[in-house]
Amino acid sequence: MSDQTPADRLRLASYNVEWFNALFDDRGRLLEDREYSARYKITRGDQLAALGIVFTALDADGVMIIEAPDTNGRRSTVTALERFAAQYGLRARQAIIGYVSETEQEIAFLYDPDKLSVRHDPQGEPAPSRGAPGAPRFDSQLRLDINGDGVEDLVRFSKPPLELVITTNAGRELRLIGVHAKSKAPHGAGDDAAFKRISIDNRRKQLAECLWLRARIDRQLEAGDSLIVLGDFNDGPGLDEYEKLFGLSGIEIVLGQGDQIRLHEPHAAMALSQTNPLAPSTARFWLQPQKRYFEALLDFIMVSPDLAATKPIWRIWHPLDDPAVLEVRELADALLSASDHFPVTLDLAL
């Protein structure tokens, strides 16, 4: 299925590709073989083929890829993604990254150079070794009292957000911030007490990252930027019981509170509504103890008020909920094989 956008529209996507890095060798060559990928009982060749189908169907002008292939002394995110795009004939075929992460999961942007020019444009001042309050550069350290005990902690992004300026052929400039926030999963918990302690610590870190991000958003909105914040926030309204302990979800912080200029995101608004029982989801995980799948709303594309006023179209490419996807069995199957997250797209009339 190719759902092409009209020439006067811009389509952007956010897509967390589970262990994309495991599908390439150190030279960025695709591992299209019968060895198992990091996804359960799915081969590397099958996962790559599924991703080729999904990216082709998205037909996006730009995709913010979360968990993109690694960059280190041996590997290159850009090389891997551009070879992937060439293999599957994608028009979004040029890649860019920002600050390299401490993990094997980068944040990258794959885009159509015939439609967009793109540059990495990090904001904020580098913080000294003792950190800085407010909104220092994302590869620095934030000084913030996370625990409410009057003692400032140092916060560092394990995956620094990717700040881009994109310019369309018509000269319209947009600012993008790609995000992969701290996971709240209590990895390493050996008993109930450790589970609770690690969960609370991870929640604090995730909220601290969202506060840092919101401080940057405030500055960009006050400057009058057309802003899009997109990615995997590892959070959603009402997702866990620890949200009550802290009062707000990270998503609510990033969207804005009080007299802050608000970002707009309809799926988040649905989840936040006390009267709307509908619960959209962008991710699907297997829970071994319960032997069933759990769905969550983790991936968002948030836009500034000026862009919201143009009446953009949001879409979650959910293989079990989207009727247009369900009509194309090959695409629905590919979405289930490609990742544990599903893409979110935004169509803008500029």
N, C-alpha and C positions, 0 to 999 in steps of 0.2 A: 504494500500500500504506500503510495507516494502522495502525501497531503500537502502539496506545494502551496506556498504563500504567494499572493499577488505581488507584483513588482513593487508596489508602493508600501508593502508591509515588511516589517523586520521581525523575524522569528528568532528568539533566544531560548535556550534550553539549559536546565540544570540536571545533571545525571551522575549519580554515584554508581560507579562500576566496580563491583566487588572484586578485589584482587586483580585489577587490570595488569598490575606489574608482573604477575606470574605467567602472563601470556607471551612474554618476550624474552629473548636471551640478552646477554650483556651488550651485544652489538645492535640491539633494537630490532632484530629479526623476529617475525611472528612465528610462534611455536604451534603451527597448524598440524598437530599430530594426535595420536590416540591416547597419550598419557593423560591422567586425570588432572584437571585444573584444581584450584583451591576451592571451587564450588563442588558440593557433594554430588558424586557420581555423574559429573559432567566433564567430558574431555576438553582439553585445551582447544582442539580444532572445532568442536561443537560450540564452545563458548564464543570463540572468535567469529564463527559463522553467524551465530545469533546476534552478536553485537553489530556485525555488518548489516544485518537486516534491520535492526532497530535504528541505527544511525541513518541509514538510507531512508527509512520511513519518516523519521523526524524531519529530514530535509531542512535543518536549521541553518541560519546564517552564522550562528555562533553557539557553541556548547561549552558551558562551564563544567568541566569534568572533575568530579570529586573521586579521590582514590585513583588518580592518574598514575601511570608508570613512574618509577623512581628515577631521580637524578642523583648520581654520586660520582665517585672517581672513575667508575667503569660504565655507568649507564646514563642514558639521556632520555628524559621525558619527551622532548621535542622530536628526537629521531624516531622513537617508538611510535608516537601518535601520528607523525606524518607518513610513516611507512604503513601504518594501519589504514589511514585515509586513502593512500594510493592503492592499496590492495583491494579496497572495496569501492573505489571510484567515487569518493565523497567530494562534494564541492567545498565543504568545510574541511580544508586540507592543510592549513597552516596553523602551527601551534605556538603558544607562548606560555611561559611560567613566570612566577615572581621569585620570592624568597624560597629557597629549598627547605623542605621540612626535615625534622629529625627522624622521621619514619620512612617507610617504603611507600608512602601514599602522598603524592603531590596534588596540588590544586593547579589545573591547567585550563587553558581556553583554546579550543579548536575552532577555527573560523574560516569563512570564505573570503579570501583576499580580493576577490573581484567585487565584493559588496562592502567590505569594511577595511579600514586601517585601524590598527590596534597598537597601543604602547603600554608598557608597565609604568605606572605613575604613582608610586607610594607616597603617602602623605604623612605629616607629623615629623617631629624632630627625633633623632636617635636619642635614647635615654642613656644616662651614665650607668655604670655598673650597679649602682644602688637603686636603679629604676627611677621612674618619674610618674607623677599622678596624671590623670586626665586621659589624653589620647596620644601617647608617644608612638613612634613608628612601630609597625607591627612586628618587626624583627628585634625589637627591644624588650625591656621588661616594664610592666606596669606596677606601680606601687599602690596597693589597695588593701584596706582592712576587710578581708573576706569573712572573718569569723565574728565580727562585731565585738571584739574584745579590746578595741583601742590600740591594737598593734597592727601596723601595716605589713602585709605580706608581699612577696614578689611573685608576679604572675607572668608566665611566658607562654605564648602560643606554641604548641608542638607542630601545628600546621598554620603558619602565618597567613592570614587572608590575602587573596590576590586582588590588588587594586589596579584597574585598567581604565584607560580612556579609549573609547571606540568612536570612530567617526564614519558616518555613512557616506556614500558617494554624493549625496545631496548636501553634505557639509554639516549634518546634524551631529552634535557631540553628546555622548552619554558617558556617565561614569558608572562602572561596575565594580562591585566588591564580591568576590567569590569566597565562600565560607565553608569550613569543615570544623565545627565546634567540638569541644571535648566530649568524648563518649562518657555516658553515665553508667555504663555496664560495670558491675563490681568484679572485674577480672581478678582472680587470685584469692577470692574470699573462701576461707576454709570452713567457716561455721557461721551461724546466724549473727553473732556479734560482729565478726569481720565483715560480713555482707552489709550490715547497716552502716558500719564506720566508713567503709570504702564508698558505699553509695552516697553518703552525705558529703564526703570529701570530693568526690567526682562532681556532685551537683554544685558545690561551692565553686569549683574550678570552671565548670561550664557557665555558671552565672557571671563569674568574673570576666570571662571572655566576652560574654554578651554585653556587659556593662562597658567594656573597653570598645567594643564594636559600636555601641550606641553613641559613645562620646565622639567617635569619628563621624558617624552619620549626622549628628547634630551640626558639626562644623560644615559638612558638605551641603546640607539642606539650607543652613543659614547663608551660605555663599551662593545659593540659588541654583545649584547643580541639579540636572536631571539624573536621578540616581536609581540604580537597580542593585539590590542586595539579594544574592541567590546562593543556594547550596544546601548542605546537610547540616542542620543545627542540632542533631541528636536530641531533639526536644520537641515537644508539642504541648499545647494546653491540656492539662489534666492527665498527662501521661503517667505520672507516678505519684505515690503518696508523699514524697519528699517535697513536692511543690508547695504543699500546705505549710511545711515547716519554714519555707523562705518567702511565702506570700505571693510570688509571681513566677511564671515560667520564663525561661530565657527568651522565648518568642515574644512574649508581651513586652519585655525590656527592649528588644530590638525594634519592634513596631513603634514604640513610643508611648509615654504615659503623661498624664497631667497636661501641662502647657507646651509640651514638646510637639514639634511638627510630626505628624503621624505618617508612617509608611502604610501602603495598602496591599493586602493579600487576601483574596476572598476565601481560600481554603482555611487559613488561620482564623478569619472572622467567623466562619461556620463552626469551627471547633470551639471558639471562645463564647459563642452564643449560648445563653442559658435556656433558650426556648427552642433551638433547632436541634433535634435528635440526630441529624445526619452527621456521619463521621467519615470524611474522606481519608484516604490513606495513600502513602507513597512508598511503603516498604513492607516486606513480608518475610518473617523469620520463623524458622522451625524451633519450637520449644520441646526439647527432648523429654523433660519430666512429664509434661502434659500430653506429649505425642500429638501435637497439633500446631497449626500455624498461628502466629500472632501478627496482626497488622498495626501499623503506626503511621502517623503523619509526622514526618521528619524533614521533608524537603520542601523548600519554599522559594518563591520568587516575589520579592517585595519591591514596590515601586514608589517613587516620590509622588506627591499630589499632582504635579503638572502632568506626569505620565498617566496617572490614574484617570485624569480628566479626559484623556483621549479614548477611553473605553477599550482598553486592551482585552484580549481574550486569553484566559488561563486554561490550561488543560493538564490533567494528570493522565499519563498513558498507562492506565491500569489494565492489565490483560483480562481481568475478571469483571471489571466495573464499567469500562468504556465500550458502548455498543459498536462504535466504528472499528475498534480494535478487535472485538469479538467476531466481527464479520470476516476478518482475515486471519484464518487459523494459524498460518505460518508466522504472522507477526505476534499473535498472542503467545504461541509456544516460544518464540524467540525471546520475548520479554521475560518469561519465566526462567529461561536458561541463562540469559545474559548476566543477570545481577539479582541481588536481593532487594534492590531499590528499583523504582520505576521513574522514567524521566518526567519532568514537569516542563511545559513549554509556555512561552508568553509571546503572543502576536501583537505587535505594536503598529499602529498607523502613524507614520511620522511625516 
